[in-house]
Amino acid sequence: MATYLDRIVASHRATAAADGRDLAGLAEQVTAMPPARGFSAALGRPGQVAVIAEIKRASPSKGPLAPDLDPGATAAAYQRGGASALSVLTDEKFFCGSQEDLMAARRASELPVLRKDFTVSPHDVYDARVMGADAVLIIAAALSGAELSSLTQLAVSIGLDALVEVHDEEEAERAVEAGATLIGVNQRDLETFRVDTARAERVAKVLPASVTRVAESGIENREDVLRLADAGYDAILVGEALVTSPDPEAAVRALLSRAGGPG
């Protein structure tokens, strides 16, 4: 039975197959761009779990979350709350995001921005850089070993950080073999989209100490943050709990205070 990820990736692969743009032209655009802000470097807060605050309008499993969200105002609120970085959904068909959301969020803050999308081709990597992203999401489960390595290396070569997302120990090992130095462990089950809160703790055990670790999905409260800090995570990526909060700035501050940070 096809999972949510299978359906989404199939759609993105079809789009990629029809993309006839010249990669050389995109590469030329990239060379003229200023340096990225340094996504991975922004997560290095000794003794404190960094917050990657997400701008997310909807999800395939839950539908609309914050359809009227103002990406610029939200990004500014996240920065005031103490977030270290932003994540912006740019997938339009399944998450109601857009390139414009990412650009507005980056203009409104000084934080580095992750393009949260389904990267399946070199065009996707170049597009992330051209639209102003500082990092790109690369999902191990969506790619072959060769694709995982080549897209990760391409991202780094054009000045992006690559957040390689994994869901289990086998994918974590593949990510390390592909040269990933920034690895996100998604606690959401690919088949059901339910959150498995023990997943991040299990997978952390196979990650080398040299890797920057990011826990993703289902992070809502003090217990979640402290548990992930104890498991060795450097950062957490939080979306739904923030975009559905009436006060995103306060919501970020609460997560930071629970993790031992300011607030």
LOTORLUM-992593 format. One record per residue (C-alpha): residue in three letters; residue number from 1; x negated, z, y negated; chain. Coordinates in pm, 1 decimal. Example, Ala and Ser with C-alpha at 12.3 -4.5 7.8 and 13.67 -1.06 7.14 Angstrom:
<atoms>
ALA 1 -1230.0 780.0 450.0 A .
SER 2 -1367.0 714.0 106.0 A .
</atoms>
This chain:
<atoms>
MET 1 0.0 0.0 0.0 A .
ALA 2 -136.9 -95.0 -341.6 A .
THR 3 -231.8 195.9 -567.2 A .
TYR 4 -179.5 215.7 -942.5 A .
LEU 5 -545.6 125.9 -983.3 A .
ASP 6 -514.8 -175.5 -750.9 A .
ARG 7 -231.9 -322.2 -958.3 A .
ILE 8 -403.0 -257.1 -1290.2 A .
VAL 9 -737.3 -398.0 -1178.3 A .
ALA 10 -571.2 -707.3 -1028.5 A .
SER 11 -412.0 -775.7 -1365.4 A .
HIS 12 -743.3 -733.5 -1546.5 A .
ARG 13 -926.7 -954.5 -1298.2 A .
ALA 14 -670.3 -1228.4 -1353.2 A .
THR 15 -725.9 -1203.0 -1727.5 A .
ALA 16 -1102.3 -1209.8 -1679.3 A .
ALA 17 -1080.3 -1517.9 -1457.1 A .
ALA 18 -899.2 -1703.5 -1734.1 A .
ASP 19 -1146.3 -1597.8 -2004.7 A .
GLY 20 -1349.8 -1904.3 -2091.1 A .
ARG 21 -1542.7 -1759.6 -2383.9 A .
ASP 22 -1915.7 -1824.1 -2392.9 A .
LEU 23 -2111.5 -1508.0 -2310.4 A .
ALA 24 -2401.0 -1630.5 -2522.3 A .
GLY 25 -2175.4 -1625.0 -2826.6 A .
LEU 26 -2068.4 -1268.4 -2757.4 A .
ALA 27 -2430.5 -1166.7 -2703.1 A .
GLU 28 -2518.4 -1314.2 -3042.1 A .
GLN 29 -2244.5 -1110.6 -3208.9 A .
VAL 30 -2378.3 -794.4 -3048.6 A .
THR 31 -2731.4 -848.1 -3179.4 A .
ALA 32 -2599.3 -834.9 -3536.5 A .
MET 33 -2424.2 -501.2 -3492.1 A .
PRO 34 -2555.7 -165.2 -3615.8 A .
PRO 35 -2673.4 89.5 -3356.5 A .
ALA 36 -2409.1 276.8 -3160.3 A .
ARG 37 -2347.0 641.3 -3243.9 A .
GLY 38 -2481.8 783.4 -2920.3 A .
PHE 39 -2198.7 893.3 -2694.7 A .
SER 40 -2397.3 1063.8 -2419.4 A .
ALA 41 -2626.1 1239.4 -2668.0 A .
ALA 42 -2322.2 1390.2 -2842.1 A .
LEU 43 -2224.7 1573.7 -2523.9 A .
GLY 44 -2541.4 1781.2 -2505.4 A .
ARG 45 -2424.6 2122.9 -2622.7 A .
PRO 46 -2634.6 2390.7 -2448.6 A .
GLY 47 -2421.1 2669.8 -2312.2 A .
GLN 48 -2098.6 2498.6 -2410.8 A .
VAL 49 -1870.4 2240.6 -2254.7 A .
ALA 50 -1820.5 1947.9 -2493.8 A .
VAL 51 -1472.1 1804.9 -2549.3 A .
ILE 52 -1407.9 1429.9 -2533.5 A .
ALA 53 -1067.2 1406.3 -2698.7 A .
GLU 54 -852.7 1111.9 -2597.9 A .
ILE 55 -614.5 888.4 -2788.3 A .
LYS 56 -353.8 786.2 -2534.7 A .
ARG 57 -2.8 660.2 -2604.1 A .
ALA 58 129.6 629.1 -2247.0 A .
SER 59 40.3 624.4 -1878.7 A .
PRO 60 172.2 425.4 -1580.9 A .
SER 61 280.2 740.7 -1398.7 A .
LYS 62 442.5 933.7 -1686.2 A .
GLY 63 547.7 663.5 -1928.0 A .
PRO 64 538.6 728.4 -2304.7 A .
LEU 65 335.5 1032.5 -2408.9 A .
ALA 66 285.4 975.4 -2781.6 A .
PRO 67 416.7 627.1 -2865.2 A .
ASP 68 411.1 688.3 -3242.0 A .
LEU 69 62.3 837.1 -3245.3 A .
ASP 70 -150.0 757.7 -3552.1 A .
PRO 71 -496.7 691.0 -3408.2 A .
GLY 72 -681.0 752.4 -3734.4 A .
ALA 73 -505.7 1078.5 -3817.7 A .
THR 74 -541.9 1196.4 -3459.1 A .
ALA 75 -913.0 1116.9 -3448.4 A .
ALA 76 -968.8 1306.1 -3773.6 A .
ALA 77 -777.6 1605.2 -3635.0 A .
TYR 78 -986.3 1601.5 -3318.9 A .
GLN 79 -1306.3 1599.6 -3523.7 A .
ARG 80 -1188.4 1892.5 -3737.1 A .
GLY 81 -1105.7 2078.8 -3418.0 A .
GLY 82 -1462.4 2043.3 -3293.1 A .
ALA 83 -1447.1 1754.0 -3046.2 A .
SER 84 -1784.1 1599.1 -2965.5 A .
ALA 85 -1656.2 1248.5 -2893.1 A .
LEU 86 -1344.7 1035.7 -2868.2 A .
SER 87 -1191.3 831.2 -2587.6 A .
VAL 88 -945.9 557.4 -2682.5 A .
LEU 89 -722.7 365.2 -2440.9 A .
THR 90 -732.2 -4.2 -2523.6 A .
ASP 91 -531.1 -132.4 -2225.4 A .
GLU 92 -208.4 -273.4 -2368.3 A .
LYS 93 -1.1 -363.7 -2062.2 A .
PHE 94 -19.5 -33.3 -1873.4 A .
PHE 95 -118.3 224.9 -2137.7 A .
CYS 96 21.4 75.9 -2461.8 A .
GLY 97 -323.6 92.8 -2621.1 A .
SER 98 -511.3 -163.3 -2828.3 A .
GLN 99 -840.8 -264.0 -2981.8 A .
GLU 100 -686.0 -171.8 -3316.7 A .
ASP 101 -636.3 187.5 -3198.2 A .
LEU 102 -1007.0 215.6 -3120.5 A .
MET 103 -1115.1 62.4 -3449.2 A .
ALA 104 -882.2 289.2 -3649.5 A .
ALA 105 -1002.6 599.3 -3465.4 A .
ARG 106 -1367.6 514.2 -3523.6 A .
ARG 107 -1312.8 446.1 -3895.7 A .
ALA 108 -1140.3 781.1 -3939.8 A .
SER 109 -1413.0 995.5 -3783.0 A .
GLU 110 -1788.1 1021.9 -3738.1 A .
LEU 111 -1762.1 1078.1 -3363.4 A .
PRO 112 -1886.1 834.2 -3098.5 A .
VAL 113 -1605.7 650.3 -2920.1 A .
LEU 114 -1554.5 555.2 -2556.2 A .
ARG 115 -1356.0 240.9 -2486.1 A .
LYS 116 -1125.5 360.6 -2208.0 A .
ASP 117 -1019.8 49.4 -2021.7 A .
PHE 118 -1067.0 -132.4 -1692.1 A .
THR 119 -1402.8 -304.5 -1710.9 A .
VAL 120 -1427.9 -586.6 -1457.4 A .
SER 121 -1644.5 -851.0 -1626.1 A .
PRO 122 -1935.8 -897.3 -1867.3 A .
HIS 123 -1682.2 -1012.8 -2128.1 A .
ASP 124 -1525.4 -665.5 -2117.9 A .
VAL 125 -1860.5 -499.0 -2183.1 A .
TYR 126 -1944.7 -725.6 -2475.0 A .
ASP 127 -1593.6 -682.5 -2616.4 A .
ALA 128 -1636.8 -305.3 -2614.9 A .
ARG 129 -1950.6 -332.4 -2826.2 A .
VAL 130 -1803.1 -592.4 -3060.6 A .
MET 131 -1490.9 -383.6 -3131.3 A .
GLY 132 -1710.2 -88.2 -3226.7 A .
ALA 133 -1716.8 126.8 -2913.7 A .
ASP 134 -2021.0 341.9 -2847.4 A .
ALA 135 -1958.3 372.5 -2474.0 A .
VAL 136 -1767.2 185.1 -2206.5 A .
LEU 137 -1582.5 314.1 -1900.4 A .
ILE 138 -1689.8 166.5 -1566.8 A .
ILE 139 -1473.0 269.0 -1269.3 A .
ALA 140 -1661.0 269.3 -940.2 A .
ALA 141 -1346.5 227.2 -730.9 A .
ALA 142 -1261.9 -97.3 -910.3 A .
LEU 143 -1596.0 -268.3 -847.3 A .
SER 144 -1830.9 -384.3 -575.6 A .
GLY 145 -2176.2 -230.8 -560.5 A .
ALA 146 -2329.0 -534.8 -726.1 A .
GLU 147 -2070.2 -533.1 -1006.2 A .
LEU 148 -2115.9 -161.8 -1061.9 A .
SER 149 -2491.0 -202.9 -1105.8 A .
SER 150 -2479.9 -517.6 -1316.9 A .
LEU 151 -2209.6 -397.8 -1557.5 A .
THR 152 -2376.7 -58.8 -1599.9 A .
GLN 153 -2710.0 -224.8 -1673.7 A .
LEU 154 -2549.3 -473.2 -1913.0 A .
ALA 155 -2383.8 -192.8 -2109.4 A .
VAL 156 -2712.1 -8.3 -2151.5 A .
SER 157 -2897.1 -329.5 -2245.0 A .
ILE 158 -2665.6 -393.3 -2542.3 A .
GLY 159 -2675.7 -37.2 -2673.9 A .
LEU 160 -2373.2 118.8 -2507.4 A .
ASP 161 -2357.8 431.0 -2295.1 A .
ALA 162 -2180.6 373.5 -1964.1 A .
LEU 163 -1946.9 644.3 -1837.2 A .
VAL 164 -1921.7 566.6 -1467.0 A .
GLU 165 -1604.3 716.4 -1325.8 A .
VAL 166 -1585.4 832.9 -963.7 A .
HIS 167 -1320.2 997.5 -749.3 A .
ASP 168 -1510.1 1120.9 -444.2 A .
GLU 169 -1853.3 1190.8 -302.0 A .
GLU 170 -1911.5 837.7 -172.8 A .
GLU 171 -1837.5 684.7 -512.8 A .
ALA 172 -2061.8 944.4 -677.7 A .
GLU 173 -2349.8 837.5 -455.9 A .
ARG 174 -2281.5 471.9 -539.4 A .
ALA 175 -2285.6 554.9 -910.4 A .
VAL 176 -2620.9 728.8 -885.1 A .
GLU 177 -2764.4 436.0 -687.5 A .
ALA 178 -2640.4 200.4 -961.1 A .
GLY 179 -2845.0 392.4 -1216.7 A .
ALA 180 -2564.3 586.7 -1383.1 A .
THR 181 -2680.7 881.3 -1593.4 A .
LEU 182 -2335.4 970.0 -1729.9 A .
ILE 183 -2077.7 1027.5 -1455.7 A .
GLY 184 -1712.8 1121.1 -1493.8 A .
VAL 185 -1524.6 1276.8 -1204.5 A .
ASN 186 -1155.3 1193.9 -1222.4 A .
GLN 187 -944.2 1462.6 -1058.8 A .
ARG 188 -643.9 1229.2 -1032.8 A .
ASP 189 -568.4 1089.9 -687.3 A .
LEU 190 -571.9 709.4 -692.0 A .
GLU 191 -281.4 667.6 -451.7 A .
THR 192 -35.6 921.8 -593.1 A .
PHE 193 -175.9 976.5 -946.3 A .
ARG 194 -138.5 1349.6 -881.7 A .
VAL 195 -416.5 1582.8 -994.5 A .
ASP 196 -637.0 1751.2 -734.4 A .
THR 197 -797.8 2038.7 -925.7 A .
ALA 198 -1059.3 2102.3 -655.4 A .
ARG 199 -1192.1 1745.6 -664.9 A .
ALA 200 -1432.7 1795.2 -954.2 A .
GLU 201 -1587.0 2102.0 -791.0 A .
ARG 202 -1639.3 1918.8 -461.6 A .
VAL 203 -1794.4 1608.3 -614.5 A .
ALA 204 -2019.7 1806.3 -849.1 A .
LYS 205 -2214.6 1927.0 -547.5 A .
VAL 206 -2354.3 1578.8 -477.0 A .
LEU 207 -2449.5 1494.9 -836.3 A .
PRO 208 -2817.8 1533.3 -930.5 A .
ALA 209 -2905.9 1779.1 -1205.0 A .
SER 210 -3034.4 1492.5 -1421.8 A .
VAL 211 -2684.4 1344.3 -1459.4 A .
THR 212 -2455.8 1433.9 -1749.6 A .
ARG 213 -2129.9 1542.5 -1585.7 A .
VAL 214 -1783.8 1484.8 -1728.6 A .
ALA 215 -1463.2 1618.5 -1570.9 A .
GLU 216 -1148.8 1412.7 -1629.5 A .
SER 217 -771.1 1451.1 -1586.1 A .
GLY 218 -543.9 1750.9 -1549.7 A .
ILE 219 -736.0 1980.5 -1787.2 A .
GLU 220 -488.8 2194.9 -1976.3 A .
ASN 221 -587.0 2559.4 -2013.0 A .
ARG 222 -855.1 2825.4 -2021.0 A .
GLU 223 -877.6 2855.3 -1645.4 A .
ASP 224 -938.3 2480.6 -1608.6 A .
VAL 225 -1220.1 2477.4 -1864.5 A .
LEU 226 -1395.5 2786.0 -1731.0 A .
ARG 227 -1368.3 2662.5 -1373.3 A .
LEU 228 -1527.8 2331.3 -1465.2 A .
ALA 229 -1799.7 2499.8 -1669.3 A .
ASP 230 -1883.5 2716.6 -1368.6 A .
ALA 231 -1900.7 2401.2 -1154.2 A .
GLY 232 -2172.9 2262.9 -1380.7 A .
TYR 233 -1984.2 2019.0 -1602.9 A .
ASP 234 -2129.8 1931.4 -1942.0 A .
ALA 235 -1809.2 1789.6 -2086.1 A .
ILE 236 -1437.8 1752.0 -2027.8 A .
LEU 237 -1221.4 1453.3 -2114.8 A .
VAL 238 -874.3 1562.6 -2221.9 A .
GLY 239 -587.4 1332.9 -2311.6 A .
GLU 240 -231.6 1431.3 -2227.0 A .
ALA 241 -264.7 1797.5 -2325.4 A .
LEU 242 -391.4 1694.5 -2669.6 A .
VAL 243 -168.7 1397.5 -2757.8 A .
THR 244 144.8 1590.7 -2660.0 A .
SER 245 43.8 1894.9 -2867.4 A .
PRO 246 216.9 1942.2 -3204.8 A .
ASP 247 -123.4 2040.3 -3346.6 A .
PRO 248 -409.1 1838.1 -3190.1 A .
GLU 249 -671.5 2008.2 -3406.3 A .
ALA 250 -567.2 2353.7 -3289.0 A .
ALA 251 -543.7 2229.1 -2930.1 A .
VAL 252 -907.6 2116.4 -2937.6 A .
ARG 253 -1014.4 2445.3 -3097.1 A .
ALA 254 -837.2 2635.2 -2822.7 A .
LEU 255 -1023.0 2446.4 -2552.0 A .
LEU 256 -1355.0 2510.1 -2723.8 A .
SER 257 -1293.2 2880.4 -2774.7 A .
ARG 258 -1196.7 2910.8 -2409.3 A .
ALA 259 -1525.1 2742.7 -2317.4 A .
GLY 260 -1725.4 2976.8 -2536.2 A .
GLY 261 -1746.9 2750.9 -2839.6 A .
PRO 262 -1630.3 2794.3 -3201.3 A .
GLY 263 -1269.3 2846.8 -3274.9 A .
</atoms>
